[in-house]
Amino acid sequence: MFGMSLPQSFLQMNTIFISILIEALPFVTLGVLISGIIQIFVTEEMIAKIMPKNRILAVVFASFLGILFPSCECGIVPIVSRLVSKGVPISAGIAFMLTAPIINPVVLFATFIAFGSDWKMAIYRGIGAIIVAIVTGVFIAYRYKGNPFKENYHHHHQHEKATFWKKVWRTLEHAVEEFFSMGKYLVIGSLIAAAVQTYVKTSILVSIGQGPASSSLVMMALSFILSLCSEADAFIGSSFRTTFSTGSLLAFLIFGPMVDIKNLMMMLATFKKRLVFMIVIATFVLVFGYSLLF
């Protein structure tokens, strides 16, 4: 009886919502765990040692760090906020946040598979991500001054000597706390994405996107709305191969992991609005520009 009374579109939205959540949850969990480990086991001194002092070099260095971190954009914000609170410059933190969900081996391999075992898209995607991240990071290094965090965003600093097991316990405590604070933004973001996917027809978008510029803009809008995990977006992206150009597919594959609804909610919960605005505008302009080269 109950199922009959709900409109079909609502049930469809519900299905999409749950699938986005299920796809994202493992990566959010991984993200908050890594964040917890960084919080407890990685000291400010360790980071200061490996980070180049020069701010441009720091951004370049951080942009390539993502190769070592198989993290999805769902879990990247807590990791970055933790690194920045440990003394990584915000410009380098942001560069890492932008590339890590794209240039990690898992995502590049998924892209290779999704586009018929052809390395071309994976390579263009990786290069594009690195260019966008470095330019955005350098821009922030020179234009953004002051505390990057929202006033009500608090960090705990514990410096007493703790045993290994105590540290493990504390890591888990942090992860759980962070999971619930990020989790609510993930849920809200996923709900919005599901609603838009249900009620905005893809065919409308496709009909708007005919020229090279407009097709890139449409695909960027689509990647923002769909809010897919970067581990899965290549499979969705490749389904548009017949409709859209290489450039606009790249716009989809690069912009989505950098800025989507879930990610934006998490960034706004953590960082000051002005910083988030700068990140979004810079990545938007750069990804758009890059997509027009193809």
VOBA-1610 file (N, C-alpha, C; in pm, whole numbers, padded with zeros to 5 digits, always signed):
BEGIN
Met+00083-00121+00000Met+00000+00000+00000Met+00087+00127+00000Phe+00183+00128+00094Phe+00263+00249+00113Phe+00338+00289-00014Gly+00397+00187-00080Gly+00475+00214-00201Gly+00390+00278-00310Met+00261+00240-00315Met+00173+00291-00420Met+00147+00440-00404Ser+00147+00487-00279Ser+00106+00625-00257Ser+00216+00726-00289Leu+00339+00678-00303Leu+00449+00771-00332Leu+00464+00789-00483Pro+00486+00913-00530Pro+00506+00932-00675Pro+00632+00859-00722Gln+00626+00813-00845Gln+00737+00739-00904Gln+00867+00818-00897Ser+00860+00950-00927Ser+00981+01031-00932Ser+01047+01039-00795Phe+00965+01037-00690Phe+01020+01043-00555Phe+01098+00916-00525Leu+01042+00802-00566Leu+01111+00674-00545Leu+01242+00671-00623Gln+01237+00728-00745Gln+01358+00732-00827Gln+01464+00818-00759Met+01421+00933-00706Met+01513+01023-00637Met+01576+00951-00517Asn+01491+00878-00445Asn+01537+00804-00328Asn+01645+00702-00366Thr+01622+00633-00478Thr+01719+00534-00526Thr+01853+00600-00559Ile+01846+00714-00630Ile+01969+00785-00668Ile+02041+00832-00543Phe+01964+00887-00449Phe+02021+00939-00324Phe+02099+00828-00251Ile+02035+00712-00239Ile+02099+00603-00167Ile+02222+00553-00241Ser+02214+00550-00375Ser+02332+00501-00449Ser+02449+00599-00438Ile+02421+00730-00438Ile+02530+00827-00420Ile+02593+00807-00282Leu+02506+00792-00181Leu+02555+00775-00044Leu+02641+00649-00031Ile+02588+00538-00084Ile+02659+00411-00071Ile+02794+00418-00142Glu+02796+00489-00256Glu+02920+00503-00331Glu+03023+00587-00252Ala+02973+00690-00185Ala+03063+00784-00119Ala+03109+00738+00020Leu+03024+00665+00090Leu+03055+00633+00230Leu+03190+00565+00255Pro+03227+00463+00174Pro+03359+00402+00201Pro+03472+00503+00193Phe+03459+00599+00100Phe+03568+00694+00080Phe+03569+00800+00189Val+03449+00838+00235Val+03444+00932+00348Val+03506+00865+00470Thr+03472+00739+00489Thr+03525+00664+00603Thr+03677+00660+00596Leu+03728+00627+00476Leu+03873+00625+00456Leu+03933+00763+00483Gly+03866+00865+00433Gly+03914+01002+00451Gly+03925+01042+00597Val+03820+01013+00675Val+03825+01053+00816Val+03925+00968+00894Leu+03946+00844+00850Leu+04047+00760+00915Leu+04187+00816+00890Ile+04215+00850+00762Ile+04346+00908+00730Ile+04363+01038+00807Ser+04255+01117+00811Ser+04259+01243+00884Ser+04289+01219+01032Gly+04227+01116+01090Gly+04254+01082+01230Gly+04398+01039+01252Ile+04449+00961+01157Ile+04589+00915+01167Ile+04684+01034+01160Ile+04655+01127+01065Ile+04739+01246+01053Ile+04735+01326+01183Gln+04613+01341+01238Gln+04596+01419+01359Gln+04682+01364+01474Ile+04683+01231+01489Ile+04748+01173+01606Ile+04894+01135+01581Phe+04924+01083+01461Phe+05058+01029+01439Phe+05154+01121+01364Val+05098+01216+01285Val+05186+01302+01207Val+05207+01432+01283Thr+05331+01467+01310Thr+05354+01588+01389Thr+05383+01706+01296Glu+05369+01824+01352Glu+05399+01948+01278Glu+05542+01944+01225Glu+05633+01889+01306Glu+05775+01888+01267Glu+05797+01800+01143Met+05728+01686+01139Met+05743+01597+01024Met+05701+01669+00896Ile+05590+01741+00905Ile+05540+01811+00786Ile+05634+01925+00746Ala+05680+01999+00847Ala+05771+02110+00819Ala+05898+02061+00748Lys+05940+01940+00783Lys+06061+01883+00722Lys+06043+01855+00573Ile+05928+01796+00536Ile+05914+01756+00396Ile+05860+01866+00305Met+05790+01965+00362Met+05731+02072+00278Met+05838+02172+00235Pro+05850+02197+00104Pro+05946+02300+00061Pro+05910+02435+00122Lys+06011+02516+00153Lys+05987+02647+00216Lys+05928+02746+00115Asn+05977+02740-00008Asn+05928+02833-00111Asn+05780+02805-00139Arg+05697+02911-00141Arg+05553+02884-00149Arg+05509+02826-00282Ile+05577+02863-00390Ile+05540+02805-00519Ile+05582+02658-00524Leu+05704+02630-00477Leu+05749+02490-00473Leu+05659+02406-00383Ala+05613+02465-00273Ala+05524+02392-00182Ala+05395+02352-00254Val+05343+02444-00335Val+05220+02415-00411Val+05245+02303-00513Val+05358+02313-00584Val+05390+02211-00685Val+05408+02075-00619Phe+05482+02074-00508Phe+05507+01951-00432Phe+05373+01888-00389Ala+05284+01971-00332Ala+05156+01921-00281Ala+05067+01869-00395Ser+05080+01932-00513Ser+04996+01890-00626Ser+05027+01746-00667Phe+05153+01706-00649Phe+05191+01570-00690Phe+05174+01469-00577Leu+05155+01518-00454Leu+05139+01428-00340Leu+05021+01334-00358Gly+04920+01381-00433Gly+04799+01302-00450Gly+04823+01165-00511Ile+04935+01152-00582Ile+04968+01023-00644Ile+04978+00915-00535Leu+05019+00956-00416Leu+05039+00860-00308Leu+04913+00836-00224Phe+04812+00920-00243Phe+04693+00909-00158Phe+04572+00868-00240Pro+04534+00739-00237Pro+04415+00702-00311Pro+04291+00753-00238Ser+04261+00882-00251Ser+04148+00937-00179Ser+04048+00992-00278Cys+03920+00977-00245Cys+03815+01032-00328Cys+03783+01172-00278Glu+03719+01254-00363Glu+03693+01390-00315Glu+03597+01392-00196Cys+03522+01283-00176Cys+03429+01279-00063Cys+03503+01290+00070Gly+03625+01234+00075Gly+03694+01229+00203Gly+03811+01324+00213Ile+03828+01410+00112Ile+03952+01488+00106Ile+03951+01610+00197Val+03833+01671+00218Val+03828+01795+00297Val+03880+01776+00440Pro+03834+01670+00511Pro+03890+01652+00646Pro+04041+01631+00645Ile+04093+01561+00543Ile+04238+01538+00537Ile+04311+01670+00521Val+04261+01755+00431Val+04327+01883+00405Val+04321+01975+00527Ser+04204+01980+00592Ser+04193+02069+00708Ser+04290+02025+00817Arg+04309+01894+00827Arg+04401+01842+00927Arg+04545+01881+00892Leu+04581+01865+00765Leu+04717+01900+00723Leu+04746+02048+00743Val+04646+02132+00710Val+04667+02276+00724Val+04680+02314+00871Ser+04599+02249+00956Ser+04610+02280+01099Ser+04745+02232+01155Lys+04809+02142+01083Lys+04942+02094+01125Lys+05053+02180+01066Gly+05019+02281+00989Gly+05123+02371+00941Gly+05152+02368+00791Val+05075+02288+00714Val+05091+02295+00569Val+05029+02427+00522Pro+05097+02505+00437Pro+05035+02630+00391Pro+04902+02602+00321Ile+04805+02691+00340Ile+04672+02666+00285Ile+04678+02651+00133Ser+04767+02727+00068Ser+04775+02718-00079Ser+04819+02578-00122Ala+04912+02518-00049Ala+04957+02382-00080Ala+04847+02282-00045Gly+04778+02306+00066Gly+04668+02218+00106Gly+04559+02212+00001Ile+04527+02330-00055Ile+04422+02337-00157Ile+04469+02267-00286Ala+04596+02288-00323Ala+04648+02220-00443Ala+04638+02069-00427Phe+04671+02020-00308Phe+04660+01877-00280Phe+04513+01832-00288Met+04424+01914-00233Met+04282+01881-00233Met+04228+01868-00376Leu+04278+01952-00466Leu+04227+01952-00604Leu+04282+01836-00685Thr+04408+01798-00664Thr+04462+01689-00748Thr+04440+01549-00691Ala+04443+01536-00558Ala+04441+01402-00499Ala+04326+01313-00548Pro+04203+01367-00562Pro+04096+01278-00609Pro+04108+01241-00757Ile+04202+01303-00829Ile+04211+01277-00973Ile+04337+01202-01011Ile+04451+01242-00955Ile+04577+01182-01003Ile+04616+01058-00923Asn+04529+01015-00832Asn+04569+00892-00762Asn+04551+00773-00856Pro+04634+00670-00837Pro+04640+00557-00933Pro+04505+00489-00955Val+04425+00479-00849Val+04296+00411-00861Val+04208+00482-00963Val+04202+00615-00952Val+04114+00694-01039Val+04166+00694-01183Leu+04297+00710-01199Leu+04351+00711-01335Leu+04331+00576-01403Phe+04344+00470-01325Phe+04322+00338-01383Phe+04174+00319-01419Ala+04085+00367-01332Ala+03941+00359-01362Ala+03908+00436-01490Thr+03975+00550-01507Thr+03952+00633-01628Thr+03999+00558-01752Phe+04116+00494-01741Phe+04173+00415-01850Phe+04075+00304-01892Ile+04021+00234-01793Ile+03926+00125-01821Ile+03796+00179-01881Ala+03745+00288-01822Ala+03615+00343-01866Ala+03619+00388-02012Phe+03736+00440-02054Phe+03745+00487-02193Phe+03809+00381-02283Gly+03762+00257-02266Gly+03802+00149-02356Gly+03950+00119-02355Ser+04008+00113-02235Ser+04151+00082-02220Ser+04239+00170-02308Asp+04208+00299-02306Asp+04287+00396-02382Asp+04343+00496-02282Trp+04475+00514-02284Trp+04539+00599-02184Trp+04515+00748-02208Lys+04472+00783-02330Lys+04466+00925-02368Lys+04387+01010-02267Met+04262+00968-02238Met+04178+01047-02148Met+04239+01053-02008Ala+04293+00940-01961Ala+04351+00938-01826Ala+04468+01035-01817Ile+04551+01039-01922Ile+04668+01128-01921Ile+04625+01274-01929Tyr+04533+01306-02021Tyr+04484+01444-02031Tyr+04418+01488-01900Arg+04349+01394-01838Arg+04279+01425-01714Arg+04381+01458-01603Gly+04483+01374-01593Gly+04585+01395-01490Gly+04661+01525-01510Ile+04702+01551-01635Ile+04777+01673-01664Ile+04691+01796-01636Gly+04567+01791-01680Gly+04475+01903-01657Gly+04459+01932-01508Ala+04442+01824-01429Ala+04424+01841-01284Ala+04545+01910-01222Ile+04665+01867-01265Ile+04787+01923-01207Ile+04803+02071-01244Ile+04774+02105-01370Ile+04784+02246-01412Ile+04686+02332-01332Val+04561+02287-01324Val+04458+02364-01253Val+04497+02381-01105Ala+04545+02273-01044Ala+04579+02278-00901Ala+04696+02372-00874Ile+04799+02364-00959Ile+04917+02448-00935Ile+04881+02595-00953Val+04809+02627-01060Val+04774+02768-01083Val+04683+02820-00972Thr+04583+02738-00933Thr+04494+02780-00824Thr+04571+02798-00693Gly+04660+02702-00664Gly+04739+02709-00541Gly+04826+02833-00536Val+04893+02864-00647Val+04980+02982-00653Val+04896+03110-00639Phe+04780+03110-00704Phe+04687+03224-00694Phe+04648+03246-00547Ile+04613+03137-00477Ile+04575+03149-00336Ile+04694+03190-00250Ala+04813+03139-00284Ala+04933+03174-00207Ala+04955+03325-00207Tyr+04925+03388-00319Tyr+04952+03532-00330Tyr+04832+03619-00296Arg+04710+03563-00307Arg+04591+03646-00288Arg+04520+03625-00156Tyr+04541+03510-00092Tyr+04465+03483+00030Tyr+04551+03500+00154Lys+04508+03591+00241Lys+04583+03613+00366Lys+04489+03581+00482Gly+04548+03543+00593Gly+04467+03524+00714Gly+04429+03379+00737Asn+04350+03359+00840Asn+04310+03225+00882Asn+04212+03164+00782Pro+04243+03046+00728Pro+04153+02987+00629Pro+04027+02925+00690Phe+04031+02897+00822Phe+03920+02821+00881Phe+03806+02910+00927Lys+03685+02855+00921Lys+03570+02925+00978Lys+03591+02943+01127Glu+03533+03049+01183Glu+03553+03079+01325Glu+03515+02961+01415Asn+03403+02895+01379Asn+03354+02790+01470Asn+03418+02654+01443Tyr+03517+02653+01354Tyr+03582+02525+01322Tyr+03696+02504+01419His+03684+02402+01505His+03788+02391+01608His+03878+02270+01583His+04002+02286+01627His+04098+02175+01621His+04140+02142+01762His+04162+02016+01786His+04212+01978+01918His+04361+01957+01906His+04432+02008+02000His+04576+01982+02000His+04611+01908+02127Gln+04658+01785+02112Gln+04702+01712+02230Gln+04850+01686+02214His+04925+01724+02313His+05069+01706+02297His+05129+01612+02401Glu+05042+01562+02493Glu+05102+01475+02595Glu+05145+01343+02531Lys+05243+01280+02592Lys+05291+01152+02540Lys+05184+01046+02566Ala+05149+00976+02460Ala+05049+00871+02476Ala+05108+00740+02424Thr+05058+00630+02478Thr+05106+00501+02428Thr+05049+00479+02288Phe+05107+00383+02216Phe+05064+00355+02080Phe+04913+00324+02076Trp+04867+00238+02168Trp+04726+00196+02163Trp+04633+00310+02198Lys+04683+00398+02285Lys+04604+00516+02320Lys+04589+00605+02196Lys+04698+00611+02118Lys+04695+00690+01995Lys+04598+00630+01895Val+04599+00498+01886Val+04508+00430+01792Val+04363+00460+01833Trp+04337+00450+01964Trp+04203+00477+02015Trp+04161+00620+01982Arg+04256+00712+02001Arg+04227+00853+01977Arg+04204+00879+01827Thr+04280+00807+01744Thr+04260+00818+01599Thr+04117+00781+01564Leu+04069+00670+01622Leu+03934+00624+01594Leu+03830+00722+01646Glu+03857+00776+01765Glu+03766+00876+01822Glu+03751+00995+01728His+03866+01043+01680His+03867+01156+01587His+03791+01122+01461Ala+03818+01001+01409Ala+03755+00961+01284Ala+03603+00960+01299Val+03556+00908+01411Val+03411+00899+01433Val+03350+01039+01442Glu+03418+01125+01519Glu+03369+01263+01536Glu+03361+01333+01400Glu+03469+01319+01324Glu+03478+01384+01193Glu+03375+01324+01097Phe+03355+01193+01110Phe+03262+01123+01021Phe+03122+01184+01036Phe+03082+01209+01161Phe+02948+01263+01181Phe+02939+01409+01141Ser+03048+01484+01161Ser+03039+01624+01121Ser+03040+01636+00968Met+03121+01555+00899Met+03122+01558+00752Met+03001+01486+00695Gly+02959+01382+00767Gly+02849+01297+00719Gly+02723+01376+00688Lys+02692+01473+00776Lys+02565+01545+00751Lys+02574+01626+00622Tyr+02694+01678+00589Tyr+02707+01754+00464Tyr+02701+01660+00345Leu+02756+01541+00364Leu+02750+01440+00258Leu+02603+01406+00228Val+02525+01387+00334Val+02385+01350+00317Val+02307+01463+00247Ile+02328+01587+00294Ile+02257+01701+00233Ile+02298+01716+00086Gly+02429+01708+00061Gly+02479+01720-00076Gly+02423+01611-00166Ser+02421+01489-00115Ser+02370+01376-00194Ser+02221+01393-00225Leu+02147+01443-00126Leu+02004+01466-00146Leu+01978+01569-00255Ile+02053+01681-00249Ile+02036+01786-00350Ile+02070+01728-00488Ala+02183+01656-00494Ala+02226+01598-00622Ala+02121+01503-00677Ala+02064+01421-00588Ala+01962+01324-00631Ala+01837+01395-00682Ala+01798+01501-00611Ala+01678+01577-00652Ala+01698+01639-00790Val+01816+01700-00809Val+01841+01764-00938Val+01847+01661-01050Gln+01911+01547-01020Gln+01919+01442-01123Gln+01781+01390-01161Thr+01691+01387-01063Thr+01558+01334-01089Thr+01473+01433-01166Tyr+01484+01561-01129Tyr+01390+01659-01183Tyr+01446+01746-01295Val+01577+01741-01318Val+01632+01814-01433Val+01670+01711-01538Lys+01608+01720-01652Lys+01632+01619-01755Lys+01769+01638-01821Thr+01843+01528-01834Thr+01974+01534-01898Thr+01961+01580-02044Ser+01850+01543-02106Ser+01830+01581-02247Ser+01828+01732-02265Ile+01777+01804-02163Ile+01775+01951-02169Ile+01920+02000-02175Leu+02003+01943-02087Leu+02144+01983-02084Leu+02212+01955-02217Val+02186+01837-02269Val+02251+01797-02395Val+02211+01892-02508Ser+02084+01933-02508Ser+02040+02023-02616Ser+02102+02162-02603Ile+02134+02204-02479Ile+02200+02334-02461Ile+02344+02325-02513Gly+02407+02212-02483Gly+02550+02201-02509Gly+02584+02159-02650Gln+02581+02254-02745Gln+02619+02215-02881Gln+02757+02266-02920Gly+02785+02393-02900Gly+02917+02446-02936Gly+03023+02399-02837Pro+03154+02420-02871Pro+03260+02374-02780Pro+03252+02439-02642Ala+03227+02570-02636Ala+03222+02638-02507Ala+03100+02594-02427Ser+02985+02594-02494Ser+02863+02560-02418Ser+02864+02413-02377Ser+02923+02324-02457Ser+02924+02183-02417Ser+03014+02163-02295Ser+03126+02237-02288Ser+03210+02229-02168Ser+03134+02278-02046Leu+03063+02390-02061Leu+02989+02445-01947Leu+02880+02348-01900Val+02812+02286-01998Val+02707+02190-01963Val+02766+02071-01888Met+02879+02019-01936Met+02939+01903-01871Met+02994+01938-01732Met+03043+02063-01715Met+03088+02104-01583Met+02969+02114-01487Ala+02860+02170-01539Ala+02738+02179-01457Ala+02691+02039-01418Leu+02697+01949-01514Leu+02654+01812-01491Leu+02741+01743-01385Ser+02873+01764-01394Ser+02962+01699-01297Ser+02938+01755-01157Phe+02906+01885-01149Phe+02876+01947-01020Phe+02749+01887-00960Ile+02646+01873-01046Ile+02516+01824-01002Ile+02520+01676-00965Leu+02585+01596-01050Leu+02584+01451-01026Leu+02662+01415-00901Ser+02764+01495-00868Ser+02843+01473-00746Ser+02887+01328-00730Leu+02946+01276-00837Leu+02991+01137-00833Leu+03124+01128-00760Cys+03154+01008-00712Cys+03287+00986-00656Cys+03386+00982-00771Ser+03507+01034-00748Ser+03602+01037-00859Ser+03643+00896-00903Glu+03619+00798-00816Glu+03650+00660-00856Glu+03550+00608-00958Ala+03433+00672-00967Ala+03328+00618-01052Ala+03289+00709-01167Asp+03330+00836-01161Asp+03277+00931-01259Asp+03320+00904-01402Ala+03436+00838-01421Ala+03482+00812-01557Ala+03383+00721-01632Phe+03320+00631-01558Phe+03226+00538-01622Phe+03101+00612-01670Ile+03059+00711-01591Ile+02945+00794-01632Ile+02989+00885-01747Gly+03107+00946-01732Gly+03159+01037-01833Gly+03169+00969-01969Ser+03217+00845-01968Ser+03238+00777-02097Ser+03105+00746-02167Ser+02995+00745-02090Ser+02865+00719-02154Ser+02820+00839-02240Phe+02889+00954-02225Phe+02855+01071-02307Phe+02947+01084-02428Arg+03030+00982-02450Arg+03130+00994-02556Arg+03071+01026-02693Thr+02954+00969-02721Thr+02895+00990-02853Thr+02835+01130-02865Thr+02795+01187-02751Thr+02726+01317-02754Thr+02822+01435-02742Phe+02930+01416-02666Phe+03015+01530-02632Phe+03159+01516-02678Ser+03225+01632-02695Ser+03363+01635-02742Ser+03460+01593-02630Thr+03583+01563-02670Thr+03688+01527-02573Thr+03705+01638-02470Gly+03709+01763-02517Gly+03728+01876-02425Gly+03620+01883-02319Ser+03494+01866-02360Ser+03388+01878-02261Ser+03384+01757-02167Leu+03425+01639-02217Leu+03436+01522-02128Leu+03545+01547-02024Leu+03656+01609-02067Leu+03763+01641-01972Leu+03714+01742-01869Ala+03636+01839-01914Ala+03580+01937-01820Ala+03500+01865-01712Phe+03423+01765-01755Phe+03342+01685-01663Phe+03430+01608-01564Leu+03536+01548-01618Leu+03621+01460-01537Leu+03715+01538-01443Ile+03744+01664-01476Ile+03836+01740-01391Ile+03758+01827-01293Phe+03651+01890-01341Phe+03581+01983-01252Phe+03505+01910-01140Gly+03439+01799-01177Gly+03356+01727-01078Gly+03427+01689-00950Pro+03545+01625-00958Pro+03616+01588-00835Pro+03669+01709-00758Met+03684+01823-00826Met+03736+01941-00757Met+03624+02017-00688Val+03513+02033-00760Val+03399+02105-00703Val+03271+02033-00741Asp+03204+01974-00643Asp+03069+01923-00666Asp+02985+01958-00544Ile+02859+01920-00545Ile+02771+01964-00436Ile+02820+01914-00300Lys+02854+01785-00292Lys+02899+01730-00163Lys+03022+01803-00113Asn+03117+01816-00205Asn+03245+01877-00171Asn+03230+02022-00127Leu+03143+02093-00199Leu+03121+02235-00168Leu+03062+02250-00028Met+02967+02162+00006Met+02907+02167+00140Met+03016+02145+00246Met+03105+02048+00221Met+03210+02018+00319Met+03310+02132+00328Met+03345+02192+00213Met+03438+02305+00214Met+03379+02423+00291Leu+03250+02451+00266Leu+03186+02563+00334Leu+03174+02540+00485Ala+03167+02412+00524Ala+03158+02381+00666Ala+03293+02401+00735Thr+03401+02399+00657Thr+03535+02399+00714Thr+03606+02533+00693Phe+03602+02583+00571Phe+03682+02702+00537Phe+03596+02828+00527Lys+03664+02942+00534Lys+03593+03070+00519Lys+03534+03081+00378Lys+03419+03149+00371Lys+03348+03162+00244Lys+03436+03223+00134Arg+03513+03325+00171Arg+03594+03393+00070Arg+03695+03298+00006Leu+03754+03212+00089Leu+03851+03115+00038Leu+03782+03015-00056Val+03667+02965-00013Val+03593+02868-00095Val+03554+02932-00229Phe+03510+03058-00222Phe+03472+03132-00342Phe+03591+03141-00438Met+03710+03174-00384Met+03830+03185-00468Met+03864+03051-00533Ile+03852+02943-00454Ile+03883+02809-00507Ile+03787+02776-00622Val+03658+02799-00600Val+03557+02762-00699Val+03575+02842-00828Ile+03594+02974-00815Ile+03609+03059-00933Ile+03736+03020-01011Ala+03848+03004-00939Ala+03974+02972-01007Ala+03965+02838-01079Thr+03913+02735-01011Thr+03905+02603-01076Thr+03809+02609-01194Phe+03699+02681-01178Phe+03601+02691-01287Phe+03665+02750-01413Val+03730+02865-01395Val+03790+02934-01510Val+03900+02848-01574Leu+03984+02787-01490Leu+04097+02710-01542Leu+04053+02581-01612Val+03957+02510-01552Val+03908+02386-01615Val+03842+02419-01748Phe+03763+02526-01747Phe+03694+02568-01870Phe+03797+02600-01978Gly+03899+02677-01943Gly+04004+02713-02038Gly+04076+02590-02093Tyr+04110+02497-02002Tyr+04182+02376-02041Tyr+04098+02293-02139Ser+03965+02286-02111Ser+03880+02201-02196Ser+03870+02255-02340Leu+03893+02387-02355Leu+03883+02445-02489Leu+04006+02416-02575Leu+04110+02361-02513Leu+04231+02327-02591Leu+04211+02203-02678Phe+04103+02128-02649Phe+04087+01999-02719Phe+03982+02005-02828
//
